[in-house]
Amino acid sequence: MTTMEIVVIGNEVLAGRVQDTNSHYICSQATRLGIRVTRVTTIPDDPETITTTLKEAINRKPDYIITTGGLGSTYDDMTMSAVAKAVNKPLQVNRKLLKDIENKFNLIHKLGKTKNSRMTPERKKLAYVPRGSQIYLNPVGLAPATLVKTGKTKIITLPGFPQEVKALFEKHLIPLLKKAVKEQYAEEHITTQGIIESDLSPLIDQVRKNHPEVWIKSQPQRDKKITTEIYLTAHGKNAKTAVQNAKKELQEKIKINKNKRKGKK
């Protein structure tokens, strides 16, 4: 099974000034592709913390580690240097990326959004990546997605702006990740009304015992109709069939339960 960890980097997230929507988006996209996200970690803009967190994640040997944030030109953008340290590779200028950044600053200058297009050290900082990295140019911003391998794990760095994360994911990462996923993923869901979760629990337990390959999760909603959403998911060669069979059995048990409540045989 293809696995992924996500590392969210930013003091502003931990301080509550910025709400992290990136990990939610990445989790939803990865899950649809059939990837199991095993951990989401939020850490500050601290080089030692970033490096240590990445090394710990690498030791768990997920297929992918995706980071968001910390790829800008200011002093507190430390992600790339921390990644380089974690994988024990030096930072170096990527010429293709440098040219892309130069072109973008020229355009920004022509649009009147900066007084000059000169490549200052702060701007050139955006072109430094760990040696041997593969880059994916940003279609709506400056910082690219960068992929560097260490052992069986691929670390992908993404910027922090949600619109850039989505643009890079849709253009580059979805095609990349699709090729990596070997197992089938399937998901079904059931909506129930009028049955509290504690009454659904024994029905779900019975189905789980009959279909151990299917994960069943109930999510009660806060409403007057006593609505509960039940999600059934599975990975594997016959995931679709397994989920459909479990869903059918659970629906039948829920129907029988409802009829008993109404006094029907």
Secondary structure, 3 states (H helix, E strand, C coil): CCEEEEEEECHHHHCCCCCCCHHHHHHHHHHHHCCEEEEEEEECCCHHHHHHHHHHHHHCCCCEEEEECCCCCCCCCCHHHHHHHHCCCCEEECHHHHHHHHHHHHHHHHCCCCCCCCCCHHHHHHHEEECCCEEECCCCCCCCEEEEEECCEEEEEECCCHHHHHHHHHHHHHHHHHHHCCCCEEEEEEEEECCCHHHHHHHHHHHHHHCCCCEEEEEECCCCCCEEEEEEEEECCCHHHHHHHHHHHHHHHHHHHHHHHCCCC
